[in-house]
């Protein structure tokens, strides 16, 4: 049961333990005493099933109509959770009935009585129920157990049941093409509803918007579906709707007009008929079935679709709206309306927050620092926060800041609201700054203070949020409407903007003939949109937007080798551990150091396993081990270590793993497996061998000889590799894009597993660095602003040459010492200590370094500047929406002291979006343009988008400027990254669920339906 539902239906003082106790007693009582109102069926001989029989086998003996979506698989172990849901619902509804007006209390009591009389079935969802398909897919073909039941649906499902607020059922004849709205209106033509909850006959549930403000296309209800739609205004019933529809989904198809020819098969080993007590749903009199109103047809509203404005924000043309995309949305866009060309990058780390950055090229103004005649490039950062969600009477409201922390040339603040009606989406807002330059209304904040009358100009250095200017100066109303046309790709936009272009930055005023702008968006594909419009009454705008959702990124793997051949039996002739290790490494890119049998377990030591999709690779390891290990091996023990540090161990029960891959499992079976602790006890070292209580010697059959003795990989002290290299500089005064392409050679020599030397050589082959002539001014020691000199002095460089030793002080503490050329600009020595308890959300580390600036040639030469630098860093996985925080305090390369805050969102598929900011004891004037160090970064696993599995990630970082203040040492081999497998979520990242129905899905889990 989802925790969201429990929070929604349970007040803070509700004693859940009482409900659980009631559920337990009711469940036990129901098992002990058959219902007096139940009818007992003696199944025909061909309907009887035996424990251990597959569902497909049972289906092949039944009438063909049995293999229908309404087939119910009832599992006794699921009754307790369903009883708890029922009790919680009843208690909540009973409390609501006491607070309801007297006129409504009787209806509430009727609803409670009706729900009370519904049975606890223990139903578990099934996926595809075609027996031949199931035979070809055994992992979706349940093996039936004693006590389970199969209940066939009626031969013909013809009606849909709409549940009224008083618990009465309204039976409506099913019509193809009709929506939930049609059936709800047929039963309650005079009521107003916002949402309908639908339980399909196969047990899947969904919520459907059926009002003009939230309507969207949805799957039509199938015959036999249940529909629950609480009228608008009945808040308590609306809050309980998710629980009600999930409980109705456990009942099977809704009652039908024909006699329910229910076939029930008890799966007990002895006396099968004794467990066949099943209440017969009453037949529905044919005369009580109504039809969908022929004069009423559901409005065919299109799905809401956000789009970008000229600034990259979710909006119309020049103006923003309160709309937000989904968490994980990422888009880049370019738009041009003379004299401005804007390159925007926007992302949505949370469903209530939109942020991004922008470059604006002003074609008729020169870049002051440019030596190539480049037009001015302004950098800016935007943030928008949703304050209110839209509901029936309340608009969606958002507060936004444009050009926050940039130079402030286009800075603006706004408060905007949106209300949707069908395919029209209206927006109305008030803007300050650039959005309010026309001053078409009096600043409403003047009612609070006269300080809001005048807006101060941003500092010349930029980069700081000018809080003293927020919401000050002239204010203007703006707004518009967006229309999703009947032609799906086309959207029409009309807006009224609050800027009159008479106060443009850099005295660049423009002629505006009209404050009304109109535009079109053509959605060529879900991720590509073209825009065009007429703005200011005299300027043509054109734009292109590319978008995706990074949280939903997944890619099939056609270039991967096929999965290891699976059979439930152990191999007759194991191939030997050497072949097993080679295949594991080929499939996972992990290095297998050793495989050793001990007792009934096979131990596998793995290193170089740093990756995002660990669990998928663990499954590959177990699949290969199962295929190759002799039958005497009952457990697989995986030991993970990095650089000689034992970090993690997993124990996998072979029989459980085979069962999970050879048959569909019930939620109870999955819970039992997931709750097992596969980690060694904390009192033992994590690299200690797992051994059963009474280990027995391995008795190898003749075919097992090659697996009876340990295998160990020959140590490779020297490794070498070649990779392409690429780097770029965006938005500089010499050119908007400076780049280099080359080849990088990496080498490593290991003296011991914990002591090694890294070296990297880079050969710059192709570049446009002939344009790179600008060296930024600085009031601090030049620790980063010699970027040009380091990039252009030599084509052949040595970015890294470092000796490292790591060790473990105790179970949770690690250390490293290192020296050499630590990065492209600095060489020196240092040490790091990290405290990281296993599976803890917190970690703490300290690094201390003495470094000296390297020669521009990036060889072994050194310059005179030297400094001590280091930080104390707290790492915190908040456990909220994948948000992680790092806070570091210490001394930076320029000798300044301060704090760096790094906040990131890590999605379930491993994609990370983050931002950092550093503030030190250097003033904004000393720091120079930008005022303080800041930036944004994105990390994407190659597994998420490549057609072949790869353990590496793609990383992109953007900083508006490179300055000397707040500069950190760019060390390799940090301990926090090296020990990432100790993270609580280290094995939880995977491609997004495809949401395809699967046998064994928990009907009470609403996440799959949403």
Secondary structure by P-SEA (a helix, b strand, c coil): ccaaaaaaaccccccaaaaaaaaaaaaaaaaacccccbbbbbccccccccccccaaaaaaacccccccccbbbbbccaaaaaaaaaaaaaaaaaaaaaaccccaaaaaaaaaaaaaaccccbbbbbccccaaaaaacccccccccccbbbbbccccccbbbbbccccbbbbbcccccccaaaaaaaacccccccbbbbbccccccbbbbccccbbbbcccccccbbbbbccccaaaaaaaaaaaaaaaaaacccccccccbbbbbbcccccccccccccccccccccccccccccccccccccccccccccccccccccccccccccccccccccccccbbbbbbbbbccccbbbbbbbbbbcccccccccccccbbbbbbbbbbbcccccccccbbbbbcccccccccccccbbbbbbbcccbbbbbbccccccccccccccccccccccccbbbbccccccccccccccccbbbbbcbbbbbcccccbbbbbbccccccccccccbbbbbccccccbbbbcccccbbbbbbbccccbbbbbbbbbbccccbbbbccccccccccccccccccccaaaaaaaaaaacccccccccccccbbbbbbccccccaaaaaaaaaaaaaaacccccccbbbbbbbccccccbbbbbcaaaaaaaacccccaaaaaaaaacccccccccccccccccccccccccccccccccbbbbccccccccbbbbbbbbccccccccccbbbbbbbbbbbbcccccbbbbbbbbbcccccccccbbbbbcccccccccccccccccccccbbbbbbbbbcccccccccccccccccccccbbbbbbbccccccccccccbbbbbbccccccccccbbbbbbbbbbbbcccccbbbbbbbbccccccccbbbbbbbbbcccccccbbbbbbcccccccccccccccccbbbbbccccccccccbbbbbbbbccccccccccccccccccccccccccccccccccccccccccccccccccc
